[in-house]
Amino acid sequence: MKQSFLLVILFAIALLSCGKKSIIREYYVIEFPVIIDSTTVNQPPIYEGFCEIRPIRIAPAYAGKRIAVRTESHRLNYYVQNEWAVQPEESITALLENYLQSRRLFSSVSTRPFKVYPNFELSSHVHHLEAVEYQNRLKARLHIDWELYDRNSSRLVIFHSFDISRFLFRRDINMLATTISNILEEELQKFADKIENHLRQTQHVSPSATGEK
């Protein structure tokens, strides 16, 4: 009798196990192609100096790999099966470094402090990185402050801030990652343009970059 009862229990457990679907997590990246112009790769930088990228400050709610979705004004949930493939701090930092280096604004742009004192220092603060539920639609939201400090004069020379939300064409996490990446690329280009204008207007330009001898 005991053996028959045990067999029934084991059979029931086997049925339950077969009925369960495996949970497959999906991972998404924040990225965009950094295109290096072959005609400018050998040109001198606009400024012969070092810009250090400081560690990014990111609001704790968005600092992990979990993808946040705002369902009400002060309520956040997190997707269960969808995550960022890389910590947002790491992916955004890498894009900052690669893009600014490709623009040839400074001799060197790096997150790794050199033995020399940095001429400029870049600070970042990520306030929001999320999906937003709004009237049965989904929006992507990215909110970042960038600050560039001139260490030679000990002052803030450029402040670039944006808080952008865009509706997605469809409720899709890949579309969310794509939209976040597009916003980041567009705003980073604007920020780099401001840096370039500042360097040229304040004569922080190497003679070789202007054609002078």
N, C-alpha and C positions, 0 to 999 in steps of 0.2 A: 504493500500500500504506500509506504514511504517512498519507495523507488518510483512508483507511478506518479506520485505527487511531484517529486523532484524533476522528473522528465517533463511534466507539464510546465513547471516554472522555467526550465531551461529553454523549452520550445517557445514560450511567450517572450522571453528575453531576446531570443534569436530573431523573432518576428519584429520586435520593436527596433532592434539594431538595423535590420534590413530596411525598415521604413524611414529611418532618419537620413536626411540628405547632408552631405558633407558641406561645411561652411567654408567657402573659398574666399579669402580676403583678396581685395584688389588694391593695387598701389598706384599712386599718381604722382607725377613730377611737375614741379614749377620750373620751366625752362623755356628758353628761346634761342635761336641760332645767333651766335656772335660772329658776324662776318668780318674778316680782316681783309681790308683792301690791299691788294698786292702792290699797288702804286705808292702807298704811303708807309708800308711796313718798314722800309729802310730810311724813311725821312726822320729827322731829329724831332724830339718831342717839343711841344710848345713851351714847356717849362723844364729846365734842367734841375729837377729836384725830386724828392720822395714824398709820396702821399700814403699815409698809413690808414688802413681801414680798421676802425675800432670794433670790438665785439658788438653785435647788434643787440639792442634792448627790444624784447618782444613781450607783449602782454601775456601773462601766464596762461590765460585761457586758450591761447593759440600757439604756445611754445612747443607742444608735443607733436607727435605724428597724427593724432586724431584730427579728423576734418570736422570743424565746427559748423553747425547750421543754426541760425537764429530763427526761432519760431515765434517769439513775441519780443516786445521792446527790451525786456530784461531777462529773457530766458534763452539759454543755449542748450542744444542737444549735440550729440556726436554720432556720426554714421558708424554703424557696427562693423560692416564688411568693407568699408572704404577708408583708406589711410593715405597720408603722404608717404612717399617712398623714402624721403629724406627729411630730417628735421628742417622746418622752414628757415631757421636761422642759418643753417649750412648752405641751403640751396640759394637763398637770396644773397648771402655773402659772396658765394662763388660767382654769381652773375654780375654783381657789382665790380668785383675785381677784374674779371675777364673783359667786361664791356669797357670800363674806364681805361684799361690798359690798351685795348684795341683802338681807342680814340687818340692815343699818343698825346695825352694831355700833360703827363709827367714822365720823367725818366723811368720811374718805377711806381707801381701801385701794388700794395701788398697788405695782407693781414698779419704778416710776420714782421715784427719790429726789427729793423736793422740796427747795427751798432751806431749809425749816425742818427742824429736827432731829426725827426720828420719835419719837413717844411710845411706840410699841410696834414690835417687830420680830419677824417670823415666819420661822423657819428650817425647812426640810424636808429629810429624808434618805430617799431611796427605796432600800431594800435589795434588794427582789425585785419583779420585774414579769415574770411568766412563766406558761407552761403547764407542767403537770407530768404526766408519764405515770405512772399508778399502777394496777396490776392490770388492764391492758387498758382503762382508762378515762382520761379527761382531766380535769384540775383546773385552775382558774384560781387563781393565787396573787398577792397584793399585800401588801407589807410596807413600811410607811412610819412614820417618826417625825416628829412636828410639835412644835416648841418655840416658845412665845411669850414674848418677853422684854419686861419693862417697863423702858424706857430711863431713866425718871425715877428709878427705884430701883436700876437696874443689876442686876436679878435675873431668874431664870427663874421665871415665874408659872404657866405651864401646860405640861405635857408629856403629849402624847397619842400612844400607840404602838399599832399593830395589825399582826398577821401572820395574814392570813385566807386559807384555801384552801377552794374550793368545787368540787364535782364539776359538770361540765357535763351537761346533759340529753342532749346528743349531741356527737359529735366534729366540731365546727364552729368555725372561727376567728371567725365573726361572733358566735357564742354566747360565745366567750372574751372578745371585746371588750365585749360587753354585760355579762357578769358582772364583769369588772374595773371597768367604769363604775359598776355598781350598788354594789359594795363601796366605791368611792371616795366616792360620794354619801352613803351611810349613815354612814361614818366622819367625813366632813366635817361632817355635821349634828351628830354627837356632839361634835366638836371645837368647833364654833361655839356649841353649848349651854354648854360649859364656859367659853368666853370670856365669854358673856353673864352667866353666874352670877358669874364673878369680878368683872366690871365692876360689877355691882349690889351684891355683898357688900362690896366694898372702897370703895364710894361713888365709883367713877369714872363717875358718871352726871351728865349735864348736867341742870340744873334743868328745862329745857323737856321733857326726856324723862320726867321723873317727875310733871310737872304743877305743879311748884312755881313760884312767881313771885318 
